[in-house]
Amino acid sequence: MATPLNVFKTVTNELTASNEIVYTVPVGNTGIVLMAQVANVTSTAADVTFSHYDPTTTTETELIKEFEVPGNDAVSVITGKLVVEEGKSVKAYASTGSALKLTMSVLESLNA
C-alpha cells in the first residue's frame, strides 16, 4: 500500500506549566500548522507561550510569549500558516495548569 502524499491531523493538548513538545513532524514529512487555538476553560485569565523548536540546535523561537487568555475565552496563537520541517517540533505551556487547552490542525505532507 502506498504512503499517502498528504495527511490531515488534529492535535489536542491540555497545557501545563511545563514547557513541553506538543507536536513533532514525523521523518519524511513536512508539517504545516493550518490553525492553532488555545481555549481558556476556566473563569480566570492565564498566560500561554507557543514556540517553534529545533532539537538539532536546541533553538526555541517564541511565536507568542506569556500572552494572556481571558477566562472563558480563546485566542489564535498563529496568524497564518506555520511550516515545521522534518524532525522539528512545536512547544507550548501555560502559566496555570489545567486552564488552557490547545487544538491544532496540521497537514503532514510527504517529502519528495
KEDRENRO-33497 format. One record per residue: x, y, z of N, C-alpha, C in turn. Coordinates in pm, whole numbers, always signed. Layout:
BEGIN
{n_xx->X n_yy->Y n_zz->Z ca_xx->X ca_yy->Y ca_zz->Z c_xx->X c_yy->Y c_zz->Z}
...
This chain:
BEGIN
{n_xx->+85 n_yy->-118 n_zz->+0 ca_xx->+0 ca_yy->+0 ca_zz->+0 c_xx->+89 c_yy->+124 c_zz->+0}
{n_xx->+56 n_yy->+218 n_zz->-83 ca_xx->+135 ca_yy->+341 ca_zz->-98 c_xx->+113 c_yy->+435 c_zz->+20}
{n_xx->+216 n_yy->+510 n_zz->+56 ca_xx->+207 ca_yy->+610 ca_zz->+161 c_xx->+133 c_yy->+732 c_zz->+107}
{n_xx->+33 n_yy->+782 n_zz->+180 ca_xx->-41 ca_yy->+899 ca_zz->+132 c_xx->+50 c_yy->+1022 c_zz->+121}
{n_xx->+24 n_yy->+1102 n_zz->+19 ca_xx->+101 ca_yy->+1224 ca_zz->-3 c_xx->+72 c_yy->+1328 c_zz->+105}
{n_xx->-55 n_yy->+1342 n_zz->+142 ca_xx->-98 ca_yy->+1441 ca_zz->+242 c_xx->-188 c_yy->+1375 c_zz->+345}
{n_xx->-166 n_yy->+1409 n_zz->+471 ca_xx->-249 ca_yy->+1358 ca_zz->+580 c_xx->-286 c_yy->+1475 c_zz->+671}
{n_xx->-416 n_yy->+1493 n_zz->+694 ca_xx->-462 ca_yy->+1596 ca_zz->+786 c_xx->-474 c_yy->+1536 c_zz->+926}
{n_xx->-429 n_yy->+1611 n_zz->+1027 ca_xx->-436 ca_yy->+1564 ca_zz->+1165 c_xx->-486 c_yy->+1675 c_zz->+1256}
{n_xx->-552 n_yy->+1634 n_zz->+1363 ca_xx->-589 ca_yy->+1724 ca_zz->+1471 c_xx->-505 c_yy->+1688 c_zz->+1592}
{n_xx->-440 n_yy->+1787 n_zz->+1649 ca_xx->-356 ca_yy->+1767 ca_zz->+1767 c_xx->-420 c_yy->+1844 c_zz->+1881}
{n_xx->-446 n_yy->+1776 n_zz->+1993 ca_xx->-501 ca_yy->+1844 ca_zz->+2110 c_xx->-412 c_yy->+1818 c_zz->+2231}
{n_xx->-410 n_yy->+1914 n_zz->+2323 ca_xx->-325 ca_yy->+1900 ca_zz->+2440 c_xx->-374 c_yy->+1994 c_zz->+2549}
{n_xx->-381 n_yy->+1944 n_zz->+2672 ca_xx->-408 ca_yy->+2031 ca_zz->+2786 c_xx->-273 c_yy->+2083 c_zz->+2832}
{n_xx->-255 n_yy->+2214 n_zz->+2827 ca_xx->-126 ca_yy->+2273 ca_zz->+2858 c_xx->-101 c_yy->+2277 c_zz->+3009}
{n_xx->+24 n_yy->+2255 n_zz->+3045 ca_xx->+65 ca_yy->+2260 ca_zz->+3185 c_xx->+166 c_yy->+2374 c_zz->+3201}
{n_xx->+220 n_yy->+2387 n_zz->+3321 ca_xx->+321 ca_yy->+2490 ca_zz->+3346 c_xx->+459 c_yy->+2447 c_zz->+3299}
{n_xx->+471 n_yy->+2325 n_zz->+3245 ca_xx->+598 ca_yy->+2276 ca_zz->+3190 c_xx->+603 c_yy->+2302 c_zz->+3040}
{n_xx->+716 n_yy->+2351 n_zz->+2993 ca_xx->+736 ca_yy->+2379 ca_zz->+2851 c_xx->+759 c_yy->+2245 c_zz->+2780}
{n_xx->+653 n_yy->+2192 n_zz->+2718 ca_xx->+658 ca_yy->+2059 ca_zz->+2659 c_xx->+635 c_yy->+2061 c_zz->+2509}
{n_xx->+690 n_yy->+1961 n_zz->+2442 ca_xx->+664 ca_yy->+1942 ca_zz->+2299 c_xx->+521 c_yy->+1891 c_zz->+2284}
{n_xx->+444 n_yy->+1957 n_zz->+2199 ca_xx->+306 ca_yy->+1915 ca_zz->+2176 c_xx->+289 c_yy->+1850 c_zz->+2038}
{n_xx->+388 n_yy->+1868 n_zz->+1950 ca_xx->+382 ca_yy->+1806 ca_zz->+1817 c_xx->+522 c_yy->+1802 c_zz->+1757}
{n_xx->+557 n_yy->+1687 n_zz->+1699 ca_xx->+683 ca_yy->+1672 ca_zz->+1627 c_xx->+653 c_yy->+1616 c_zz->+1489}
{n_xx->+714 n_yy->+1674 n_zz->+1387 ca_xx->+692 ca_yy->+1628 ca_zz->+1250 c_xx->+762 c_yy->+1494 c_zz->+1229}
{n_xx->+688 n_yy->+1395 n_zz->+1176 ca_xx->+748 ca_yy->+1263 ca_zz->+1153 c_xx->+856 c_yy->+1267 c_zz->+1045}
{n_xx->+946 n_yy->+1168 n_zz->+1050 ca_xx->+1051 ca_yy->+1154 ca_zz->+950 c_xx->+988 c_yy->+1139 c_zz->+812}
{n_xx->+1046 n_yy->+1209 n_zz->+715 ca_xx->+998 ca_yy->+1202 ca_zz->+577 c_xx->+883 c_yy->+1295 c_zz->+544}
{n_xx->+844 n_yy->+1379 n_zz->+638 ca_xx->+731 ca_yy->+1469 ca_zz->+617 c_xx->+768 c_yy->+1613 c_zz->+650}
{n_xx->+685 n_yy->+1705 n_zz->+603 ca_xx->+686 ca_yy->+1844 ca_zz->+645 c_xx->+548 c_yy->+1870 c_zz->+704}
{n_xx->+544 n_yy->+1934 n_zz->+820 ca_xx->+416 ca_yy->+1967 ca_zz->+882 c_xx->+379 c_yy->+2111 c_zz->+855}
{n_xx->+254 n_yy->+2133 n_zz->+823 ca_xx->+203 ca_yy->+2268 ca_zz->+803 c_xx->+90 c_yy->+2288 c_zz->+905}
{n_xx->+115 n_yy->+2374 n_zz->+1003 ca_xx->+14 ca_yy->+2404 ca_zz->+1103 c_xx->-82 c_yy->+2504 c_zz->+1040}
{n_xx->-204 n_yy->+2460 n_zz->+1015 ca_xx->-304 ca_yy->+2543 ca_zz->+949 c_xx->-375 c_yy->+2635 c_zz->+1047}
{n_xx->-391 n_yy->+2586 n_zz->+1170 ca_xx->-463 ca_yy->+2661 ca_zz->+1273 c_xx->-413 c_yy->+2613 c_zz->+1408}
{n_xx->-398 n_yy->+2705 n_zz->+1502 ca_xx->-364 ca_yy->+2670 ca_zz->+1640 c_xx->-440 c_yy->+2764 c_zz->+1732}
{n_xx->-526 n_yy->+2706 n_zz->+1814 ca_xx->-611 ca_yy->+2786 ca_zz->+1902 c_xx->-595 c_yy->+2737 c_zz->+2045}
{n_xx->-592 n_yy->+2830 n_zz->+2138 ca_xx->-585 ca_yy->+2797 ca_zz->+2280 c_xx->-712 c_yy->+2850 c_zz->+2346}
{n_xx->-782 n_yy->+2761 n_zz->+2414 ca_xx->-904 ca_yy->+2797 ca_zz->+2486 c_xx->-879 c_yy->+2795 c_zz->+2635}
{n_xx->-926 n_yy->+2898 n_zz->+2703 ca_xx->-919 ca_yy->+2903 ca_zz->+2849 c_xx->-1051 c_yy->+2846 c_zz->+2900}
{n_xx->-1044 n_yy->+2732 n_zz->+2968 ca_xx->-1165 ca_yy->+2664 ca_zz->+3014 c_xx->-1199 c_yy->+2697 c_zz->+3160}
{n_xx->-1134 n_yy->+2802 n_zz->+3212 ca_xx->-1164 ca_yy->+2848 ca_zz->+3347 c_xx->-1215 c_yy->+2992 c_zz->+3340}
{n_xx->-1257 n_yy->+3045 n_zz->+3454 ca_xx->-1305 ca_yy->+3184 ca_zz->+3456 c_xx->-1194 c_yy->+3283 c_zz->+3491}
{n_xx->-1071 n_yy->+3233 n_zz->+3511 ca_xx->-957 ca_yy->+3317 ca_zz->+3547 c_xx->-859 c_yy->+3325 c_zz->+3432}
{n_xx->-805 n_yy->+3443 n_zz->+3406 ca_xx->-708 ca_yy->+3462 ca_zz->+3297 c_xx->-584 c_yy->+3376 c_zz->+3321}
{n_xx->-523 n_yy->+3330 n_zz->+3210 ca_xx->-399 ca_yy->+3253 ca_zz->+3216 c_xx->-314 c_yy->+3291 c_zz->+3095}
{n_xx->-182 n_yy->+3278 n_zz->+3109 ca_xx->-90 ca_yy->+3313 ca_zz->+3001 c_xx->-47 c_yy->+3188 c_zz->+2924}
{n_xx->-23 n_yy->+3206 n_zz->+2793 ca_xx->+24 ca_yy->+3097 ca_zz->+2709 c_xx->+151 c_yy->+3140 c_zz->+2636}
{n_xx->+243 n_yy->+3046 n_zz->+2620 ca_xx->+361 ca_yy->+3064 ca_zz->+2537 c_xx->+361 c_yy->+2951 c_zz->+2435}
{n_xx->+383 n_yy->+2985 n_zz->+2307 ca_xx->+376 ca_yy->+2890 ca_zz->+2196 c_xx->+499 c_yy->+2914 c_zz->+2110}
{n_xx->+576 n_yy->+2809 n_zz->+2081 ca_xx->+702 ca_yy->+2829 ca_zz->+2011 c_xx->+736 c_yy->+2715 c_zz->+1915}
{n_xx->+826 n_yy->+2747 n_zz->+1822 ca_xx->+885 ca_yy->+2651 ca_zz->+1728 c_xx->+1015 c_yy->+2604 c_zz->+1792}
{n_xx->+1043 n_yy->+2473 n_zz->+1781 ca_xx->+1162 ca_yy->+2417 ca_zz->+1845 c_xx->+1242 c_yy->+2331 c_zz->+1748}
{n_xx->+1372 n_yy->+2360 n_zz->+1737 ca_xx->+1464 ca_yy->+2281 ca_zz->+1655 c_xx->+1554 c_yy->+2202 c_zz->+1749}
{n_xx->+1531 n_yy->+2070 n_zz->+1761 ca_xx->+1610 ca_yy->+1991 ca_zz->+1856 c_xx->+1757 c_yy->+1974 c_zz->+1817}
{n_xx->+1790 n_yy->+1990 n_zz->+1689 ca_xx->+1930 ca_yy->+1973 ca_zz->+1648 c_xx->+2017 c_yy->+2088 c_zz->+1695}
{n_xx->+1959 n_yy->+2207 n_zz->+1707 ca_xx->+2034 ca_yy->+2323 ca_zz->+1755 c_xx->+1986 c_yy->+2371 c_zz->+1892}
{n_xx->+1883 n_yy->+2306 n_zz->+1944 ca_xx->+1813 ca_yy->+2344 ca_zz->+2068 c_xx->+1765 c_yy->+2490 c_zz->+2065}
{n_xx->+1733 n_yy->+2537 n_zz->+1944 ca_xx->+1682 ca_yy->+2673 ca_zz->+1927 c_xx->+1531 c_yy->+2673 c_zz->+1943}
{n_xx->+1484 n_yy->+2756 n_zz->+2035 ca_xx->+1341 ca_yy->+2772 ca_zz->+2056 c_xx->+1303 c_yy->+2915 c_zz->+2020}
{n_xx->+1207 n_yy->+2930 n_zz->+1930 ca_xx->+1164 ca_yy->+3061 ca_zz->+1885 c_xx->+1018 c_yy->+3082 c_zz->+1923}
{n_xx->+995 n_yy->+3173 n_zz->+2014 ca_xx->+859 ca_yy->+3200 ca_zz->+2059 c_xx->+780 c_yy->+3271 c_zz->+1949}
{n_xx->+659 n_yy->+3222 n_zz->+1926 ca_xx->+567 ca_yy->+3290 ca_zz->+1835 c_xx->+478 c_yy->+3386 c_zz->+1914}
{n_xx->+441 n_yy->+3345 n_zz->+2034 ca_xx->+383 ca_yy->+3436 ca_zz->+2133 c_xx->+441 c_yy->+3396 c_zz->+2267}
{n_xx->+460 n_yy->+3493 n_zz->+2355 ca_xx->+520 ca_yy->+3465 ca_zz->+2485 c_xx->+438 c_yy->+3530 c_zz->+2595}
{n_xx->+394 n_yy->+3448 n_zz->+2689 ca_xx->+318 ca_yy->+3494 ca_zz->+2805 c_xx->+200 c_yy->+3582 c_zz->+2763}
{n_xx->+126 n_yy->+3535 n_zz->+2662 ca_xx->+10 ca_yy->+3606 ca_zz->+2611 c_xx->-111 c_yy->+3571 c_zz->+2697}
{n_xx->-178 n_yy->+3672 n_zz->+2746 ca_xx->-290 ca_yy->+3649 ca_zz->+2836 c_xx->-417 c_yy->+3607 c_zz->+2760}
{n_xx->-473 n_yy->+3495 n_zz->+2804 ca_xx->-600 ca_yy->+3446 ca_zz->+2751 c_xx->-705 c_yy->+3470 c_zz->+2859}
{n_xx->-800 n_yy->+3559 n_zz->+2835 ca_xx->-903 ca_yy->+3587 ca_zz->+2937 c_xx->-981 c_yy->+3461 c_zz->+2972}
{n_xx->-1039 n_yy->+3460 n_zz->+3090 ca_xx->-1122 ca_yy->+3348 ca_zz->+3131 c_xx->-1237 c_yy->+3324 c_zz->+3036}
{n_xx->-1269 n_yy->+3198 n_zz->+3010 ca_xx->-1379 ca_yy->+3158 ca_zz->+2921 c_xx->-1368 c_yy->+3222 c_zz->+2783}
{n_xx->-1246 n_yy->+3229 n_zz->+2732 ca_xx->-1221 ca_yy->+3289 ca_zz->+2601 c_xx->-1118 c_yy->+3204 c_zz->+2527}
{n_xx->-1087 n_yy->+3241 n_zz->+2404 ca_xx->-989 ca_yy->+3167 ca_zz->+2324 c_xx->-911 c_yy->+3264 c_zz->+2237}
{n_xx->-789 n_yy->+3222 n_zz->+2199 ca_xx->-705 ca_yy->+3302 ca_zz->+2111 c_xx->-640 c_yy->+3211 c_zz->+2008}
{n_xx->-611 n_yy->+3270 n_zz->+1893 ca_xx->-534 ca_yy->+3202 ca_zz->+1791 c_xx->-387 c_yy->+3235 c_zz->+1817}
{n_xx->-302 n_yy->+3132 n_zz->+1829 ca_xx->-162 ca_yy->+3158 ca_zz->+1863 c_xx->-73 c_yy->+3174 c_zz->+1741}
{n_xx->-129 n_yy->+3153 n_zz->+1622 ca_xx->-59 ca_yy->+3187 ca_zz->+1497 c_xx->-156 c_yy->+3264 c_zz->+1410}
{n_xx->-104 n_yy->+3358 n_zz->+1331 ca_xx->-192 ca_yy->+3440 ca_zz->+1247 c_xx->-197 c_yy->+3391 c_zz->+1104}
{n_xx->-107 n_yy->+3302 n_zz->+1067 ca_xx->-106 ca_yy->+3243 ca_zz->+934 c_xx->-71 c_yy->+3097 c_zz->+948}
{n_xx->-16 n_yy->+3041 n_zz->+844 ca_xx->+27 ca_yy->+2902 ca_zz->+850 c_xx->+172 c_yy->+2895 c_zz->+897}
{n_xx->+207 n_yy->+2786 n_zz->+963 ca_xx->+342 ca_yy->+2767 ca_zz->+1014 c_xx->+398 c_yy->+2638 c_zz->+955}
{n_xx->+508 n_yy->+2649 n_zz->+880 ca_xx->+575 ca_yy->+2532 ca_zz->+823 c_xx->+675 c_yy->+2481 c_zz->+926}
{n_xx->+666 n_yy->+2352 n_zz->+957 ca_xx->+756 ca_yy->+2289 ca_zz->+1052 c_xx->+825 c_yy->+2173 c_zz->+978}
{n_xx->+956 n_yy->+2182 n_zz->+968 ca_xx->+1031 ca_yy->+2083 ca_zz->+891 c_xx->+1045 c_yy->+1950 c_zz->+965}
{n_xx->+1080 n_yy->+1848 n_zz->+890 ca_xx->+1101 ca_yy->+1713 ca_zz->+941 c_xx->+1185 c_yy->+1711 c_zz->+1069}
{n_xx->+1132 n_yy->+1645 n_zz->+1174 ca_xx->+1205 ca_yy->+1632 ca_zz->+1300 c_xx->+1196 c_yy->+1750 c_zz->+1393}
{n_xx->+1140 n_yy->+1860 n_zz->+1347 ca_xx->+1127 ca_yy->+1979 ca_zz->+1433 c_xx->+991 c_yy->+1976 c_zz->+1503}
{n_xx->+976 n_yy->+2061 n_zz->+1603 ca_xx->+861 ca_yy->+2050 ca_zz->+1692 c_xx->+794 c_yy->+2183 c_zz->+1721}
{n_xx->+679 n_yy->+2173 n_zz->+1784 ca_xx->+607 ca_yy->+2287 ca_zz->+1839 c_xx->+595 c_yy->+2260 c_zz->+1989}
{n_xx->+624 n_yy->+2364 n_zz->+2068 ca_xx->+616 ca_yy->+2352 ca_zz->+2214 c_xx->+517 c_yy->+2455 c_zz->+2266}
{n_xx->+458 n_yy->+2427 n_zz->+2382 ca_xx->+365 ca_yy->+2523 ca_zz->+2443 c_xx->+357 c_yy->+2497 c_zz->+2593}
{n_xx->+325 n_yy->+2604 n_zz->+2666 ca_xx->+297 ca_yy->+2589 ca_zz->+2808 c_xx->+209 c_yy->+2704 c_zz->+2856}
{n_xx->+151 n_yy->+2682 n_zz->+2973 ca_xx->+60 ca_yy->+2779 ca_zz->+3033 c_xx->+116 c_yy->+2826 c_zz->+3166}
{n_xx->+70 n_yy->+2942 n_zz->+3209 ca_xx->+112 ca_yy->+2993 ca_zz->+3340 c_xx->+42 c_yy->+2916 c_zz->+3453}
{n_xx->-71 n_yy->+2857 n_zz->+3420 ca_xx->-151 ca_yy->+2782 ca_zz->+3518 c_xx->-191 c_yy->+2649 c_zz->+3457}
{n_xx->-162 n_yy->+2541 n_zz->+3526 ca_xx->-201 ca_yy->+2409 ca_zz->+3476 c_xx->-352 c_yy->+2390 c_zz->+3476}
{n_xx->-402 n_yy->+2310 n_zz->+3383 ca_xx->-544 ca_yy->+2274 ca_zz->+3371 c_xx->-635 c_yy->+2389 c_zz->+3332}
{n_xx->-579 n_yy->+2500 n_zz->+3288 ca_xx->-662 ca_yy->+2614 ca_zz->+3248 c_xx->-675 c_yy->+2625 c_zz->+3096}
{n_xx->-568 n_yy->+2592 n_zz->+3024 ca_xx->-564 ca_yy->+2615 ca_zz->+2879 c_xx->-559 c_yy->+2484 c_zz->+2802}
{n_xx->-636 n_yy->+2479 n_zz->+2694 ca_xx->-636 ca_yy->+2363 ca_zz->+2605 c_xx->-603 c_yy->+2408 c_zz->+2463}
{n_xx->-509 n_yy->+2336 n_zz->+2401 ca_xx->-461 ca_yy->+2367 ca_zz->+2266 c_xx->-524 c_yy->+2273 c_zz->+2165}
{n_xx->-569 n_yy->+2329 n_zz->+2053 ca_xx->-616 ca_yy->+2250 ca_zz->+1939 c_xx->-544 c_yy->+2301 c_zz->+1815}
{n_xx->-480 n_yy->+2208 n_zz->+1742 ca_xx->-410 ca_yy->+2244 ca_zz->+1618 c_xx->-460 c_yy->+2157 c_zz->+1503}
{n_xx->-471 n_yy->+2219 n_zz->+1386 ca_xx->-497 ca_yy->+2146 ca_zz->+1262 c_xx->-367 c_yy->+2143 c_zz->+1185}
{n_xx->-320 n_yy->+2023 n_zz->+1152 ca_xx->-189 ca_yy->+2006 ca_zz->+1087 c_xx->-206 c_yy->+1925 c_zz->+958}
{n_xx->-137 n_yy->+1972 n_zz->+854 ca_xx->-127 ca_yy->+1897 ca_zz->+729 c_xx->+14 c_yy->+1841 c_zz->+722}
{n_xx->+27 n_yy->+1708 n_zz->+722 ca_xx->+157 ca_yy->+1645 ca_zz->+705 c_xx->+171 c_yy->+1608 c_zz->+558}
{n_xx->+273 n_yy->+1663 n_zz->+494 ca_xx->+297 ca_yy->+1640 ca_zz->+352 c_xx->+425 c_yy->+1561 c_zz->+334}
{n_xx->+417 n_yy->+1455 n_zz->+255 ca_xx->+530 ca_yy->+1368 ca_zz->+231 c_xx->+640 c_yy->+1442 c_zz->+154}
{n_xx->+764 n_yy->+1436 n_zz->+205 ca_xx->+876 ca_yy->+1499 ca_zz->+136 c_xx->+910 c_yy->+1417 c_zz->+10}
{n_xx->+931 n_yy->+1486 n_zz->-99 ca_xx->+960 ca_yy->+1414 ca_zz->-225 c_xx->+1110 c_yy->+1406 c_zz->-248}
